[in-house]
Amino acid sequence: MKWHNGLVFGGFAVLILLGWSGVFDPKGHAPAGQPAFVELNTMKMAALREAFNRAADRVRVVILVSPT
């Protein structure tokens, strides 16, 4: 089970490094060619719902990331 502890520790280390480098920073920038992340609020939920429903013929993924 020592490999399991190393895997868990490695996973936490990667998350800490990504957070430290600003990957999860909503004020950061997206790489060239990639649309920027959208910060959702109640006004933008309707637009998200419409875009999600328009893409019914494709694979759709919604990822919600919260700091808590």
PyMOL Python script that loads the backbone (N, CA, C, O; Angstrom):
from pymol import cmd

cmd.read_pdbstr("""\
ATOM      1  N   MET A   1       0.804  -1.201   0.000  1.00  0.00           N
ATOM      2  CA  MET A   1       0.000   0.000   0.000  1.00  0.00           C
ATOM      3  C   MET A   1       0.851   1.271   0.000  1.00  0.00           C
ATOM      4  O   MET A   1       0.300   2.372   0.008  1.00  0.00           O
ATOM      5  N   LYS A   2       2.170   1.146  -0.009  1.00  0.00           N
ATOM      6  CA  LYS A   2       3.015   2.332  -0.034  1.00  0.00           C
ATOM      7  C   LYS A   2       2.857   3.096  -1.343  1.00  0.00           C
ATOM      8  O   LYS A   2       2.948   4.323  -1.343  1.00  0.00           O
ATOM      9  N   TRP A   3       2.624   2.412  -2.450  1.00  0.00           N
ATOM     10  CA  TRP A   3       2.442   3.087  -3.732  1.00  0.00           C
ATOM     11  C   TRP A   3       1.181   3.941  -3.703  1.00  0.00           C
ATOM     12  O   TRP A   3       1.121   4.985  -4.352  1.00  0.00           O
ATOM     13  N   HIS A   4       0.170   3.498  -2.950  1.00  0.00           N
ATOM     14  CA  HIS A   4      -1.085   4.250  -2.844  1.00  0.00           C
ATOM     15  C   HIS A   4      -0.840   5.594  -2.167  1.00  0.00           C
ATOM     16  O   HIS A   4      -1.355   6.620  -2.611  1.00  0.00           O
ATOM     17  N   ASN A   5      -0.051   5.588  -1.089  1.00  0.00           N
ATOM     18  CA  ASN A   5       0.269   6.837  -0.395  1.00  0.00           C
ATOM     19  C   ASN A   5       1.043   7.781  -1.305  1.00  0.00           C
ATOM     20  O   ASN A   5       0.809   8.989  -1.299  1.00  0.00           O
ATOM     21  N   GLY A   6       1.958   7.230  -2.083  1.00  0.00           N
ATOM     22  CA  GLY A   6       2.721   8.046  -3.020  1.00  0.00           C
ATOM     23  C   GLY A   6       1.846   8.644  -4.099  1.00  0.00           C
ATOM     24  O   GLY A   6       2.061   9.780  -4.521  1.00  0.00           O
ATOM     25  N   LEU A   7       0.861   7.888  -4.549  1.00  0.00           N
ATOM     26  CA  LEU A   7      -0.059   8.375  -5.569  1.00  0.00           C
ATOM     27  C   LEU A   7      -0.907   9.523  -5.026  1.00  0.00           C
ATOM     28  O   LEU A   7      -1.102  10.531  -5.706  1.00  0.00           O
ATOM     29  N   VAL A   8      -1.405   9.371  -3.814  1.00  0.00           N
ATOM     30  CA  VAL A   8      -2.201  10.428  -3.199  1.00  0.00           C
ATOM     31  C   VAL A   8      -1.347  11.680  -2.996  1.00  0.00           C
ATOM     32  O   VAL A   8      -1.777  12.787  -3.318  1.00  0.00           O
ATOM     33  N   PHE A   9      -0.147  11.503  -2.467  1.00  0.00           N
ATOM     34  CA  PHE A   9       0.753  12.634  -2.250  1.00  0.00           C
ATOM     35  C   PHE A   9       1.084  13.318  -3.584  1.00  0.00           C
ATOM     36  O   PHE A   9       1.092  14.547  -3.664  1.00  0.00           O
ATOM     37  N   GLY A  10       1.352  12.542  -4.610  1.00  0.00           N
ATOM     38  CA  GLY A  10       1.658  13.095  -5.926  1.00  0.00           C
ATOM     39  C   GLY A  10       0.491  13.889  -6.491  1.00  0.00           C
ATOM     40  O   GLY A  10       0.681  14.949  -7.088  1.00  0.00           O
ATOM     41  N   GLY A  11      -0.725  13.368  -6.299  1.00  0.00           N
ATOM     42  CA  GLY A  11      -1.919  14.077  -6.772  1.00  0.00           C
ATOM     43  C   GLY A  11      -2.080  15.426  -6.090  1.00  0.00           C
ATOM     44  O   GLY A  11      -2.369  16.431  -6.741  1.00  0.00           O
ATOM     45  N   PHE A  12      -1.890  15.442  -4.768  1.00  0.00           N
ATOM     46  CA  PHE A  12      -1.966  16.706  -4.042  1.00  0.00           C
ATOM     47  C   PHE A  12      -0.872  17.665  -4.487  1.00  0.00           C
ATOM     48  O   PHE A  12      -1.112  18.866  -4.613  1.00  0.00           O
ATOM     49  N   ALA A  13       0.313  17.149  -4.722  1.00  0.00           N
ATOM     50  CA  ALA A  13       1.429  17.992  -5.155  1.00  0.00           C
ATOM     51  C   ALA A  13       1.115  18.637  -6.502  1.00  0.00           C
ATOM     52  O   ALA A  13       1.390  19.821  -6.700  1.00  0.00           O
ATOM     53  N   VAL A  14       0.544  17.873  -7.424  1.00  0.00           N
ATOM     54  CA  VAL A  14       0.194  18.418  -8.739  1.00  0.00           C
ATOM     55  C   VAL A  14      -0.863  19.508  -8.595  1.00  0.00           C
ATOM     56  O   VAL A  14      -0.743  20.563  -9.218  1.00  0.00           O
ATOM     57  N   LEU A  15      -1.893  19.275  -7.788  1.00  0.00           N
ATOM     58  CA  LEU A  15      -2.934  20.289  -7.598  1.00  0.00           C
ATOM     59  C   LEU A  15      -2.370  21.559  -6.974  1.00  0.00           C
ATOM     60  O   LEU A  15      -2.741  22.663  -7.372  1.00  0.00           O
ATOM     61  N   ILE A  16      -1.489  21.415  -6.015  1.00  0.00           N
ATOM     62  CA  ILE A  16      -0.882  22.582  -5.376  1.00  0.00           C
ATOM     63  C   ILE A  16      -0.035  23.356  -6.386  1.00  0.00           C
ATOM     64  O   ILE A  16      -0.097  24.584  -6.433  1.00  0.00           O
ATOM     65  N   LEU A  17       0.749  22.652  -7.187  1.00  0.00           N
ATOM     66  CA  LEU A  17       1.585  23.331  -8.181  1.00  0.00           C
ATOM     67  C   LEU A  17       0.752  24.040  -9.244  1.00  0.00           C
ATOM     68  O   LEU A  17       1.084  25.152  -9.656  1.00  0.00           O
ATOM     69  N   LEU A  18      -0.329  23.401  -9.687  1.00  0.00           N
ATOM     70  CA  LEU A  18      -1.203  24.040 -10.676  1.00  0.00           C
ATOM     71  C   LEU A  18      -1.865  25.282 -10.092  1.00  0.00           C
ATOM     72  O   LEU A  18      -1.943  26.318 -10.751  1.00  0.00           O
ATOM     73  N   GLY A  19      -2.336  25.175  -8.863  1.00  0.00           N
ATOM     74  CA  GLY A  19      -2.949  26.324  -8.210  1.00  0.00           C
ATOM     75  C   GLY A  19      -1.955  27.446  -8.010  1.00  0.00           C
ATOM     76  O   GLY A  19      -2.285  28.618  -8.187  1.00  0.00           O
ATOM     77  N   TRP A  20      -0.736  27.088  -7.642  1.00  0.00           N
ATOM     78  CA  TRP A  20       0.306  28.080  -7.396  1.00  0.00           C
ATOM     79  C   TRP A  20       0.703  28.787  -8.688  1.00  0.00           C
ATOM     80  O   TRP A  20       1.001  29.981  -8.680  1.00  0.00           O
ATOM     81  N   SER A  21       0.706  28.057  -9.787  1.00  0.00           N
ATOM     82  CA  SER A  21       1.116  28.649 -11.059  1.00  0.00           C
ATOM     83  C   SER A  21       0.008  29.484 -11.698  1.00  0.00           C
ATOM     84  O   SER A  21       0.227  30.121 -12.728  1.00  0.00           O
ATOM     85  N   GLY A  22      -1.164  29.483 -11.099  1.00  0.00           N
ATOM     86  CA  GLY A  22      -2.244  30.329 -11.601  1.00  0.00           C
ATOM     87  C   GLY A  22      -3.171  29.656 -12.575  1.00  0.00           C
ATOM     88  O   GLY A  22      -3.984  30.333 -13.204  1.00  0.00           O
ATOM     89  N   VAL A  23      -3.086  28.344 -12.728  1.00  0.00           N
ATOM     90  CA  VAL A  23      -3.962  27.649 -13.672  1.00  0.00           C
ATOM     91  C   VAL A  23      -5.424  27.812 -13.281  1.00  0.00           C
ATOM     92  O   VAL A  23      -6.289  27.963 -14.144  1.00  0.00           O
ATOM     93  N   PHE A  24      -5.698  27.783 -11.980  1.00  0.00           N
ATOM     94  CA  PHE A  24      -7.075  27.885 -11.513  1.00  0.00           C
ATOM     95  C   PHE A  24      -7.487  29.329 -11.238  1.00  0.00           C
ATOM     96  O   PHE A  24      -8.562  29.565 -10.687  1.00  0.00           O
ATOM     97  N   ASP A  25      -6.668  30.278 -11.605  1.00  0.00           N
ATOM     98  CA  ASP A  25      -6.967  31.679 -11.365  1.00  0.00           C
ATOM     99  C   ASP A  25      -7.980  32.165 -12.397  1.00  0.00           C
ATOM    100  O   ASP A  25      -7.665  32.194 -13.587  1.00  0.00           O
ATOM    101  N   PRO A  26      -9.187  32.547 -11.978  1.00  0.00           N
ATOM    102  CA  PRO A  26     -10.190  32.982 -12.959  1.00  0.00           C
ATOM    103  C   PRO A  26      -9.794  34.263 -13.675  1.00  0.00           C
ATOM    104  O   PRO A  26     -10.344  34.572 -14.732  1.00  0.00           O
ATOM    105  N   LYS A  27      -8.864  35.002 -13.127  1.00  0.00           N
ATOM    106  CA  LYS A  27      -8.432  36.241 -13.765  1.00  0.00           C
ATOM    107  C   LYS A  27      -7.257  36.002 -14.712  1.00  0.00           C
ATOM    108  O   LYS A  27      -6.749  36.944 -15.320  1.00  0.00           O
ATOM    109  N   GLY A  28      -6.831  34.770 -14.839  1.00  0.00           N
ATOM    110  CA  GLY A  28      -5.713  34.429 -15.711  1.00  0.00           C
ATOM    111  C   GLY A  28      -6.098  34.514 -17.178  1.00  0.00           C
ATOM    112  O   GLY A  28      -7.150  35.055 -17.518  1.00  0.00           O
ATOM    113  N   HIS A  29      -5.265  33.992 -18.033  1.00  0.00           N
ATOM    114  CA  HIS A  29      -5.516  34.037 -19.467  1.00  0.00           C
ATOM    115  C   HIS A  29      -5.514  32.618 -20.028  1.00  0.00           C
ATOM    116  O   HIS A  29      -4.891  31.714 -19.470  1.00  0.00           O
ATOM    117  N   ALA A  30      -6.209  32.444 -21.123  1.00  0.00           N
ATOM    118  CA  ALA A  30      -6.281  31.145 -21.783  1.00  0.00           C
ATOM    119  C   ALA A  30      -5.161  31.056 -22.824  1.00  0.00           C
ATOM    120  O   ALA A  30      -4.722  32.080 -23.348  1.00  0.00           O
ATOM    121  N   PRO A  31      -4.700  29.843 -23.124  1.00  0.00           N
ATOM    122  CA  PRO A  31      -3.703  29.677 -24.187  1.00  0.00           C
ATOM    123  C   PRO A  31      -4.260  30.127 -25.534  1.00  0.00           C
ATOM    124  O   PRO A  31      -5.475  30.203 -25.716  1.00  0.00           O
ATOM    125  N   ALA A  32      -3.382  30.420 -26.459  1.00  0.00           N
ATOM    126  CA  ALA A  32      -3.798  30.862 -27.791  1.00  0.00           C
ATOM    127  C   ALA A  32      -4.706  29.818 -28.439  1.00  0.00           C
ATOM    128  O   ALA A  32      -4.396  28.627 -28.421  1.00  0.00           O
ATOM    129  N   GLY A  33      -5.803  30.254 -28.998  1.00  0.00           N
ATOM    130  CA  GLY A  33      -6.731  29.358 -29.673  1.00  0.00           C
ATOM    131  C   GLY A  33      -7.773  28.731 -28.768  1.00  0.00           C
ATOM    132  O   GLY A  33      -8.674  28.045 -29.252  1.00  0.00           O
ATOM    133  N   GLN A  34      -7.672  28.947 -27.484  1.00  0.00           N
ATOM    134  CA  GLN A  34      -8.647  28.377 -26.547  1.00  0.00           C
ATOM    135  C   GLN A  34      -9.498  29.506 -25.983  1.00  0.00           C
ATOM    136  O   GLN A  34      -8.967  30.526 -25.542  1.00  0.00           O
ATOM    137  N   PRO A  35     -10.828  29.327 -25.996  1.00  0.00           N
ATOM    138  CA  PRO A  35     -11.655  30.377 -25.414  1.00  0.00           C
ATOM    139  C   PRO A  35     -11.397  30.503 -23.917  1.00  0.00           C
ATOM    140  O   PRO A  35     -11.077  29.518 -23.251  1.00  0.00           O
ATOM    141  N   ALA A  36     -11.534  31.699 -23.400  1.00  0.00           N
ATOM    142  CA  ALA A  36     -11.298  31.940 -21.974  1.00  0.00           C
ATOM    143  C   ALA A  36     -12.383  31.266 -21.137  1.00  0.00           C
ATOM    144  O   ALA A  36     -13.501  31.046 -21.601  1.00  0.00           O
ATOM    145  N   PHE A  37     -12.028  30.945 -19.901  1.00  0.00           N
ATOM    146  CA  PHE A  37     -13.017  30.402 -18.975  1.00  0.00           C
ATOM    147  C   PHE A  37     -14.067  31.463 -18.691  1.00  0.00           C
ATOM    148  O   PHE A  37     -13.796  32.662 -18.753  1.00  0.00           O
ATOM    149  N   VAL A  38     -15.265  31.002 -18.382  1.00  0.00           N
ATOM    150  CA  VAL A  38     -16.364  31.912 -18.092  1.00  0.00           C
ATOM    151  C   VAL A  38     -16.685  31.828 -16.613  1.00  0.00           C
ATOM    152  O   VAL A  38     -16.854  30.740 -16.062  1.00  0.00           O
ATOM    153  N   GLU A  39     -16.765  32.981 -15.979  1.00  0.00           N
ATOM    154  CA  GLU A  39     -17.184  33.039 -14.585  1.00  0.00           C
ATOM    155  C   GLU A  39     -18.704  33.150 -14.569  1.00  0.00           C
ATOM    156  O   GLU A  39     -19.269  34.134 -15.047  1.00  0.00           O
ATOM    157  N   LEU A  40     -19.361  32.129 -14.013  1.00  0.00           N
ATOM    158  CA  LEU A  40     -20.823  32.088 -14.054  1.00  0.00           C
ATOM    159  C   LEU A  40     -21.442  32.905 -12.935  1.00  0.00           C
ATOM    160  O   LEU A  40     -20.935  32.960 -11.814  1.00  0.00           O
ATOM    161  N   ASN A  41     -22.544  33.528 -13.273  1.00  0.00           N
ATOM    162  CA  ASN A  41     -23.405  34.162 -12.285  1.00  0.00           C
ATOM    163  C   ASN A  41     -24.836  33.938 -12.749  1.00  0.00           C
ATOM    164  O   ASN A  41     -25.053  33.270 -13.760  1.00  0.00           O
ATOM    165  N   THR A  42     -25.793  34.469 -12.051  1.00  0.00           N
ATOM    166  CA  THR A  42     -27.194  34.194 -12.403  1.00  0.00           C
ATOM    167  C   THR A  42     -27.558  34.743 -13.771  1.00  0.00           C
ATOM    168  O   THR A  42     -28.444  34.199 -14.431  1.00  0.00           O
ATOM    169  N   MET A  43     -26.905  35.798 -14.211  1.00  0.00           N
ATOM    170  CA  MET A  43     -27.220  36.374 -15.517  1.00  0.00           C
ATOM    171  C   MET A  43     -26.718  35.490 -16.666  1.00  0.00           C
ATOM    172  O   MET A  43     -27.309  35.485 -17.746  1.00  0.00           O
ATOM    173  N   LYS A  44     -25.642  34.751 -16.440  1.00  0.00           N
ATOM    174  CA  LYS A  44     -25.040  33.942 -17.500  1.00  0.00           C
ATOM    175  C   LYS A  44     -25.577  32.515 -17.551  1.00  0.00           C
ATOM    176  O   LYS A  44     -25.264  31.781 -18.489  1.00  0.00           O
ATOM    177  N   MET A  45     -26.371  32.106 -16.576  1.00  0.00           N
ATOM    178  CA  MET A  45     -26.874  30.730 -16.559  1.00  0.00           C
ATOM    179  C   MET A  45     -27.790  30.438 -17.749  1.00  0.00           C
ATOM    180  O   MET A  45     -27.742  29.342 -18.307  1.00  0.00           O
ATOM    181  N   ALA A  46     -28.613  31.393 -18.137  1.00  0.00           N
ATOM    182  CA  ALA A  46     -29.511  31.185 -19.280  1.00  0.00           C
ATOM    183  C   ALA A  46     -28.697  30.971 -20.561  1.00  0.00           C
ATOM    184  O   ALA A  46     -29.037  30.113 -21.375  1.00  0.00           O
ATOM    185  N   ALA A  47     -27.638  31.737 -20.737  1.00  0.00           N
ATOM    186  CA  ALA A  47     -26.788  31.586 -21.927  1.00  0.00           C
ATOM    187  C   ALA A  47     -26.105  30.224 -21.918  1.00  0.00           C
ATOM    188  O   ALA A  47     -25.988  29.584 -22.963  1.00  0.00           O
ATOM    189  N   LEU A  48     -25.651  29.772 -20.744  1.00  0.00           N
ATOM    190  CA  LEU A  48     -25.028  28.446 -20.645  1.00  0.00           C
ATOM    191  C   LEU A  48     -26.040  27.359 -21.001  1.00  0.00           C
ATOM    192  O   LEU A  48     -25.715  26.430 -21.741  1.00  0.00           O
ATOM    193  N   ARG A  49     -27.249  27.464 -20.486  1.00  0.00           N
ATOM    194  CA  ARG A  49     -28.293  26.473 -20.765  1.00  0.00           C
ATOM    195  C   ARG A  49     -28.588  26.417 -22.271  1.00  0.00           C
ATOM    196  O   ARG A  49     -28.715  25.332 -22.839  1.00  0.00           O
ATOM    197  N   GLU A  50     -28.695  27.573 -22.906  1.00  0.00           N
ATOM    198  CA  GLU A  50     -28.983  27.611 -24.343  1.00  0.00           C
ATOM    199  C   GLU A  50     -27.842  27.002 -25.156  1.00  0.00           C
ATOM    200  O   GLU A  50     -28.093  26.232 -26.083  1.00  0.00           O
ATOM    201  N   ALA A  51     -26.598  27.331 -24.826  1.00  0.00           N
ATOM    202  CA  ALA A  51     -25.451  26.772 -25.543  1.00  0.00           C
ATOM    203  C   ALA A  51     -25.368  25.269 -25.331  1.00  0.00           C
ATOM    204  O   ALA A  51     -25.056  24.529 -26.264  1.00  0.00           O
ATOM    205  N   PHE A  52     -25.641  24.811 -24.124  1.00  0.00           N
ATOM    206  CA  PHE A  52     -25.619  23.388 -23.814  1.00  0.00           C
ATOM    207  C   PHE A  52     -26.678  22.649 -24.633  1.00  0.00           C
ATOM    208  O   PHE A  52     -26.394  21.594 -25.200  1.00  0.00           O
ATOM    209  N   ASN A  53     -27.872  23.182 -24.698  1.00  0.00           N
ATOM    210  CA  ASN A  53     -28.957  22.543 -25.436  1.00  0.00           C
ATOM    211  C   ASN A  53     -28.731  22.575 -26.945  1.00  0.00           C
ATOM    212  O   ASN A  53     -29.137  21.648 -27.646  1.00  0.00           O
ATOM    213  N   ARG A  54     -28.086  23.630 -27.459  1.00  0.00           N
ATOM    214  CA  ARG A  54     -27.782  23.700 -28.899  1.00  0.00           C
ATOM    215  C   ARG A  54     -26.799  22.626 -29.322  1.00  0.00           C
ATOM    216  O   ARG A  54     -26.818  22.207 -30.480  1.00  0.00           O
ATOM    217  N   ALA A  55     -25.942  22.169 -28.427  1.00  0.00           N
ATOM    218  CA  ALA A  55     -24.908  21.192 -28.751  1.00  0.00           C
ATOM    219  C   ALA A  55     -25.349  19.769 -28.425  1.00  0.00           C
ATOM    220  O   ALA A  55     -24.521  18.945 -28.036  1.00  0.00           O
ATOM    221  N   ALA A  56     -26.624  19.469 -28.574  1.00  0.00           N
ATOM    222  CA  ALA A  56     -27.148  18.151 -28.214  1.00  0.00           C
ATOM    223  C   ALA A  56     -26.561  17.026 -29.063  1.00  0.00           C
ATOM    224  O   ALA A  56     -26.576  15.871 -28.639  1.00  0.00           O
ATOM    225  N   ASP A  57     -26.046  17.339 -30.249  1.00  0.00           N
ATOM    226  CA  ASP A  57     -25.492  16.310 -31.123  1.00  0.00           C
ATOM    227  C   ASP A  57     -24.001  16.064 -30.885  1.00  0.00           C
ATOM    228  O   ASP A  57     -23.395  15.248 -31.579  1.00  0.00           O
ATOM    229  N   ARG A  58     -23.405  16.757 -29.918  1.00  0.00           N
ATOM    230  CA  ARG A  58     -21.983  16.611 -29.604  1.00  0.00           C
ATOM    231  C   ARG A  58     -21.808  16.243 -28.135  1.00  0.00           C
ATOM    232  O   ARG A  58     -22.735  16.356 -27.333  1.00  0.00           O
ATOM    233  N   VAL A  59     -20.603  15.803 -27.807  1.00  0.00           N
ATOM    234  CA  VAL A  59     -20.277  15.511 -26.406  1.00  0.00           C
ATOM    235  C   VAL A  59     -20.166  16.842 -25.672  1.00  0.00           C
ATOM    236  O   VAL A  59     -19.494  17.761 -26.140  1.00  0.00           O
ATOM    237  N   ARG A  60     -20.825  16.942 -24.521  1.00  0.00           N
ATOM    238  CA  ARG A  60     -20.814  18.178 -23.733  1.00  0.00           C
ATOM    239  C   ARG A  60     -20.274  17.888 -22.346  1.00  0.00           C
ATOM    240  O   ARG A  60     -20.622  16.881 -21.730  1.00  0.00           O
ATOM    241  N   VAL A  61     -19.427  18.772 -21.862  1.00  0.00           N
ATOM    242  CA  VAL A  61     -18.855  18.635 -20.528  1.00  0.00           C
ATOM    243  C   VAL A  61     -18.961  19.984 -19.833  1.00  0.00           C
ATOM    244  O   VAL A  61     -18.516  21.003 -20.364  1.00  0.00           O
ATOM    245  N   VAL A  62     -19.548  19.985 -18.653  1.00  0.00           N
ATOM    246  CA  VAL A  62     -19.610  21.191 -17.833  1.00  0.00           C
ATOM    247  C   VAL A  62     -18.836  20.900 -16.557  1.00  0.00           C
ATOM    248  O   VAL A  62     -19.160  19.964 -15.827  1.00  0.00           O
ATOM    249  N   ILE A  63     -17.829  21.691 -16.296  1.00  0.00           N
ATOM    250  CA  ILE A  63     -16.990  21.501 -15.103  1.00  0.00           C
ATOM    251  C   ILE A  63     -17.159  22.729 -14.218  1.00  0.00           C
ATOM    252  O   ILE A  63     -16.873  23.855 -14.627  1.00  0.00           O
ATOM    253  N   LEU A  64     -17.626  22.492 -13.008  1.00  0.00           N
ATOM    254  CA  LEU A  64     -17.768  23.573 -12.046  1.00  0.00           C
ATOM    255  C   LEU A  64     -16.656  23.458 -11.029  1.00  0.00           C
ATOM    256  O   LEU A  64     -16.528  22.429 -10.366  1.00  0.00           O
ATOM    257  N   VAL A  65     -15.858  24.482 -10.897  1.00  0.00           N
ATOM    258  CA  VAL A  65     -14.739  24.487  -9.972  1.00  0.00           C
ATOM    259  C   VAL A  65     -15.023  25.531  -8.899  1.00  0.00           C
ATOM    260  O   VAL A  65     -15.310  26.687  -9.212  1.00  0.00           O
ATOM    261  N   SER A  66     -14.946  25.133  -7.662  1.00  0.00           N
ATOM    262  CA  SER A  66     -15.222  26.031  -6.564  1.00  0.00           C
ATOM    263  C   SER A  66     -14.040  26.040  -5.605  1.00  0.00           C
ATOM    264  O   SER A  66     -13.436  24.994  -5.369  1.00  0.00           O
ATOM    265  N   PRO A  67     -13.701  27.184  -5.054  1.00  0.00           N
ATOM    266  CA  PRO A  67     -12.567  27.224  -4.129  1.00  0.00           C
ATOM    267  C   PRO A  67     -12.873  26.609  -2.763  1.00  0.00           C
ATOM    268  O   PRO A  67     -11.963  26.430  -1.954  1.00  0.00           O
ATOM    269  N   THR A  68     -14.109  26.291  -2.500  1.00  0.00           N
ATOM    270  CA  THR A  68     -14.455  25.726  -1.188  1.00  0.00           C
ATOM    271  C   THR A  68     -14.758  24.258  -1.270  1.00  0.00           C
ATOM    272  O   THR A  68     -15.066  23.634  -0.255  1.00  0.00           O
TER     273      THR A  68
END
""", "prot")
cmd.dss("prot")
cmd.show_as("cartoon", "prot")
cmd.util.cbc("prot")
cmd.orient("prot")
